[in-house]
Amino acid sequence: MSIFVNESPDSRDLNFGSNGGGQVLKYTVRTTAGETEAQIYLAALLGSFPYFNGFIRNDIKVSPNGAPHLWKVEISYGTTGVGGGDQPLGGVGSDGSPPTNPTAPASSSTPLTSGYSFSIRAPRLHFKRSRTTVASFKSGGGIATDRQKVIGVTKGDSSEPDGVDWPPDPSSTFKRTVAKATVTQGYLSTLFNLAGRVNDAAFYGWAAGEVIFLAADGQYTTGEGWSITFEFGVNENEPSIVISPDLPHPPEVISKRGWEYLWVVNVEQIVGTKRVLVADECYVEELIRPAPFALLQIGA
């Protein structure tokens, strides 16, 4: 069996771009003994590189070329290999063997490349106690009940607290897409730890406490590195909050940072002939420890 392969003049189209880029090698093939498409495919596999110009072999196309013994072969290379992973079509040995078993990064500083992508979201948590009570206020002045950081007591001091789901859905969000040359396992761990946290210093024009890190999605592109889209929620700080005419009681001022949680204890009072709920106490709680967003490495 003899198969003659010649690279075509229009071979090696190279493309870099937002969709990842890639390269196509084109060949003309002449058979001498009626070889089948499968035999031509194996010949193309053995005669090509598993990796080329930083791309991964991911497709081989064999098609007729006008005569029974003439064929066209196109070998495509891209940013991903078999099944969207980092293994080339036909195996590293170009012998049609199955992909090798994947391995974990050698260390937290090992760059992650083809075969990796990530999607990180802030976890949805239910809090019945805060990290710390920032401030408390009593209608008409005085000292509010020490709730021991319990959140959402509505039926008496000994009742089971309602708590709060956190974080709430923000009314305002913004996204930032950045290119990053290198992403490591250590950097991914940092993103996981920061998800759901708020800024401890000014960030992108917003004051400390106004921005929450909601999500990050990353995709690796050969030749371009990583493209990462970050999503943030924004709640502006509130320097002066009035709950009722007597809450706060002058000269006290109720204020809270954007992502701190304010809740109110109501009591029943007789107004005229009706029982109504009246705000009696309010509390400002810090649920999540702020974090330095400089660790995101996208500027401030």
C-alpha positions as CSV (number, residue, x, y, z in Angstrom):
1,M,0.0,0.0,0.0
2,S,1.3,3.4,-1.0
3,I,-0.4,6.7,-0.2
4,F,1.3,9.9,-1.4
5,V,0.5,13.1,0.5
6,N,1.4,16.7,-0.6
7,E,0.6,19.8,1.2
8,S,-1.7,22.2,-0.8
9,P,-0.6,25.8,-1.7
10,D,-3.6,27.2,0.2
11,S,-2.7,25.3,3.4
12,R,-2.0,26.8,6.8
13,D,-4.8,29.3,7.1
14,L,-4.2,30.9,10.6
15,N,-6.9,32.6,12.6
16,F,-6.8,34.3,16.0
17,G,-9.9,35.8,17.5
18,S,-12.6,36.0,20.1
19,N,-13.8,32.5,19.3
20,G,-10.4,30.9,20.0
21,G,-8.7,30.8,16.7
22,G,-7.1,27.9,15.0
23,Q,-5.2,26.6,11.9
24,V,-6.1,24.3,9.0
25,L,-3.5,22.2,7.1
26,K,-4.7,21.1,3.7
27,Y,-3.3,18.2,1.6
28,T,-3.9,16.4,-1.7
29,V,-3.7,12.6,-1.4
30,R,-3.1,10.1,-4.2
31,T,-3.7,6.4,-3.5
32,T,-2.2,3.5,-5.5
33,A,-4.1,0.4,-4.4
34,G,-7.7,1.6,-3.8
35,E,-7.1,2.5,-0.2
36,T,-10.2,3.4,1.8
37,E,-11.1,6.6,3.6
38,A,-10.2,4.9,6.9
39,Q,-6.7,4.1,5.6
40,I,-6.2,7.6,4.4
41,Y,-7.4,9.0,7.7
42,L,-4.8,6.8,9.6
43,A,-2.1,8.0,7.2
44,A,-3.0,11.6,7.8
45,L,-3.0,11.0,11.5
46,L,0.4,9.4,11.5
47,G,1.8,12.1,9.3
48,S,0.6,15.1,11.3
49,F,1.5,16.7,14.6
50,P,-0.7,16.4,17.6
51,Y,0.1,20.0,18.4
52,F,0.9,22.8,15.9
53,N,1.6,26.4,16.5
54,G,0.2,26.1,20.0
55,F,-3.1,24.7,18.8
56,I,-4.5,21.1,19.3
57,R,-5.4,18.7,16.5
58,N,-9.2,18.3,16.8
59,D,-10.6,17.3,13.4
60,I,-9.5,15.4,10.2
61,K,-11.7,15.6,7.1
62,V,-11.3,13.3,4.1
63,S,-13.2,14.0,0.9
64,P,-13.1,12.9,-2.8
65,N,-11.1,15.1,-5.2
66,G,-12.5,14.4,-8.6
67,A,-11.1,10.9,-9.3
68,P,-11.2,7.5,-7.5
69,H,-7.5,7.7,-6.5
70,L,-7.5,11.4,-5.5
71,W,-8.6,12.8,-2.2
72,K,-8.5,16.0,-0.1
73,V,-7.5,16.0,3.5
74,E,-8.0,18.9,5.9
75,I,-6.5,18.7,9.4
76,S,-7.9,21.3,11.8
77,Y,-6.2,22.6,14.9
78,G,-7.9,24.7,17.6
79,T,-7.9,25.7,21.2
80,T,-9.5,22.5,22.4
81,G,-9.1,18.8,21.5
82,V,-11.2,15.7,22.0
83,G,-14.5,16.5,23.7
84,G,-13.5,20.1,24.3
85,G,-10.5,19.0,26.4
86,D,-6.8,19.3,26.1
87,Q,-6.1,15.9,24.3
88,P,-5.5,15.9,20.6
89,L,-7.5,13.8,18.1
90,G,-5.8,10.5,17.7
91,G,-3.7,10.8,20.9
92,V,-0.4,12.3,21.5
93,G,1.3,9.4,19.7
94,S,-0.8,10.1,16.5
95,D,-1.6,6.4,16.5
96,G,-5.4,6.5,17.2
97,S,-4.9,5.6,20.8
98,P,-7.4,6.9,23.3
99,P,-6.6,10.1,25.2
100,T,-4.3,9.8,28.2
101,N,-5.8,10.2,31.7
102,P,-6.0,13.8,32.8
103,T,-3.8,14.9,35.7
104,A,-4.2,17.6,38.3
105,P,-2.0,20.8,38.3
106,A,1.4,20.1,39.6
107,S,1.1,23.0,42.1
108,S,-1.1,26.0,42.9
109,S,1.2,28.1,40.7
110,T,0.9,25.9,37.6
111,P,-0.7,27.8,34.7
112,L,-4.0,26.3,33.5
113,T,-4.4,26.1,29.7
114,S,-6.5,24.2,27.2
115,G,-9.1,21.9,28.7
116,Y,-9.9,24.3,31.5
117,S,-12.8,26.8,31.9
118,F,-14.5,27.9,35.0
119,S,-17.8,29.4,36.3
120,I,-17.9,30.7,39.8
121,R,-21.0,32.0,41.6
122,A,-21.5,33.6,45.0
123,P,-23.1,30.9,47.2
124,R,-26.7,31.6,48.4
125,L,-26.7,31.3,52.2
126,H,-29.2,31.6,55.0
127,F,-28.1,33.5,58.1
128,K,-29.8,33.4,61.5
129,R,-26.9,35.3,63.1
130,S,-24.7,38.0,61.8
131,R,-21.0,38.2,61.8
132,T,-21.3,41.3,63.9
133,T,-24.0,43.9,64.9
134,V,-22.7,47.2,63.6
135,A,-25.3,49.4,65.3
136,S,-28.6,49.2,67.1
137,F,-31.3,51.8,67.8
138,K,-34.3,52.2,70.0
139,S,-37.4,54.2,69.1
140,G,-37.5,57.4,71.2
141,G,-33.9,56.9,72.2
142,G,-32.3,54.6,74.8
143,I,-30.6,51.3,74.4
144,A,-31.9,48.6,72.1
145,T,-32.2,45.0,73.2
146,D,-29.0,43.0,72.8
147,R,-30.1,40.4,70.4
148,Q,-26.7,38.6,70.5
149,K,-26.4,39.0,66.7
150,V,-29.6,37.1,66.0
151,I,-31.4,38.3,62.9
152,G,-35.1,38.6,62.3
153,V,-36.8,38.0,65.7
154,T,-40.5,38.8,65.0
155,K,-42.5,36.9,67.6
156,G,-40.8,37.6,70.9
157,D,-37.3,37.3,72.2
158,S,-37.4,33.5,72.6
159,S,-38.9,32.8,69.2
160,E,-37.0,31.1,66.4
161,P,-35.5,33.9,64.3
162,D,-36.5,34.3,60.6
163,G,-33.0,35.0,59.5
164,V,-32.3,36.2,55.9
165,D,-31.2,34.7,52.6
166,W,-28.0,36.2,51.4
167,P,-27.0,37.7,49.1
168,P,-30.3,39.2,47.8
169,D,-30.7,39.7,44.0
170,P,-29.1,43.1,43.3
171,S,-31.1,45.7,41.5
172,S,-27.9,47.0,39.8
173,T,-25.1,44.9,38.3
174,F,-22.1,45.6,36.1
175,K,-19.7,43.2,34.2
176,R,-16.1,43.6,33.4
177,T,-14.4,41.3,30.8
178,V,-10.6,41.2,30.9
179,A,-7.8,39.4,29.2
180,K,-5.4,37.6,31.5
181,A,-2.2,35.9,30.3
182,T,-2.1,33.3,33.1
183,V,-4.6,31.6,35.4
184,T,-3.4,29.2,38.1
185,Q,-5.1,26.9,40.6
186,G,-4.1,29.3,43.3
187,Y,-5.9,32.2,41.5
188,L,-9.0,30.0,41.1
189,S,-9.0,29.4,44.8
190,T,-8.8,33.1,45.4
191,L,-11.9,33.7,43.2
192,F,-13.8,30.9,45.0
193,N,-13.0,32.6,48.4
194,L,-13.9,36.1,47.2
195,A,-17.3,35.1,45.7
196,G,-20.1,36.7,47.8
197,R,-17.7,39.1,49.5
198,V,-17.9,42.9,49.5
199,N,-15.1,45.4,48.8
200,D,-13.1,46.7,51.8
201,A,-11.8,49.7,49.9
202,A,-12.8,51.9,47.0
203,F,-13.4,49.9,43.8
204,Y,-14.1,51.1,40.3
205,G,-15.5,54.4,41.7
206,W,-17.7,52.9,44.4
207,A,-16.9,53.4,48.1
208,A,-16.0,50.6,50.5
209,G,-19.0,48.3,51.2
210,E,-21.0,49.1,48.0
211,V,-19.8,46.3,45.7
212,I,-20.4,42.6,46.0
213,F,-18.5,40.1,43.9
214,L,-21.2,37.8,42.3
215,A,-19.6,35.7,39.6
216,A,-16.7,35.0,37.3
217,D,-16.6,33.0,34.1
218,G,-13.3,32.2,32.4
219,Q,-12.4,30.6,29.0
220,Y,-8.9,29.8,27.8
221,T,-8.0,30.8,24.2
222,T,-4.7,29.5,22.6
223,G,-2.6,32.5,21.6
224,E,-4.8,34.9,23.5
225,G,-4.7,33.5,27.1
226,W,-7.7,33.8,29.3
227,S,-10.8,35.8,28.8
228,I,-12.6,36.3,32.2
229,T,-16.0,38.1,32.7
230,F,-16.6,39.3,36.3
231,E,-20.0,40.3,37.6
232,F,-20.6,42.6,40.5
233,G,-23.7,43.9,42.3
234,V,-23.9,47.5,43.5
235,N,-25.8,48.9,46.5
236,E,-24.9,52.4,47.5
237,N,-24.1,53.3,51.1
238,E,-26.9,55.0,53.0
239,P,-25.7,57.8,55.3
240,S,-29.1,58.8,56.8
241,I,-32.0,56.4,57.2
242,V,-35.3,57.3,58.8
243,I,-37.5,54.3,59.9
244,S,-40.2,56.3,61.7
245,P,-40.6,59.8,63.3
246,D,-39.0,58.5,66.5
247,L,-36.5,56.1,64.9
248,P,-33.8,57.3,65.0
249,H,-34.2,59.6,67.9
250,P,-32.1,62.8,67.5
251,P,-29.2,63.2,67.6
252,E,-28.7,59.6,66.6
253,V,-28.3,58.8,62.9
254,I,-28.9,55.4,61.3
255,S,-26.5,54.7,58.5
256,K,-25.3,51.5,56.8
257,R,-22.9,50.4,54.1
258,G,-24.4,49.2,50.9
259,W,-24.3,45.4,51.6
260,E,-24.9,45.5,55.4
261,Y,-28.3,44.3,56.4
262,L,-30.9,46.4,58.3
263,W,-33.9,44.9,60.0
264,V,-36.6,46.2,62.2
265,V,-38.4,44.9,65.3
266,N,-42.1,45.9,65.4
267,V,-44.4,46.0,68.4
268,E,-48.1,46.2,68.6
269,Q,-49.6,49.4,69.8
270,I,-53.2,50.7,70.1
271,V,-53.8,53.6,67.9
272,G,-57.4,54.9,68.3
273,T,-59.3,51.6,68.3
274,K,-57.0,49.6,66.2
275,R,-53.9,47.5,66.9
276,V,-51.0,48.5,64.6
277,L,-47.4,47.5,64.2
278,V,-45.0,50.2,65.1
279,A,-41.2,50.2,64.6
280,D,-39.6,49.8,68.0
281,E,-35.9,48.8,67.4
282,C,-33.7,48.4,64.4
283,Y,-30.3,46.7,63.8
284,V,-27.6,47.0,61.2
285,E,-25.7,43.8,60.7
286,E,-22.6,42.8,58.9
287,L,-23.1,39.3,57.4
288,I,-20.0,38.8,55.3
289,R,-16.5,39.8,56.1
290,P,-15.3,42.4,53.5
291,A,-12.3,41.5,51.3
292,P,-9.6,43.2,49.4
293,F,-10.7,43.2,45.7
294,A,-7.1,43.9,44.7
295,L,-6.8,40.1,44.9
296,L,-9.0,39.9,41.7
297,Q,-6.1,41.5,39.8
298,I,-8.3,43.7,37.6
299,G,-7.5,47.1,39.0
300,A,-9.4,49.3,41.4
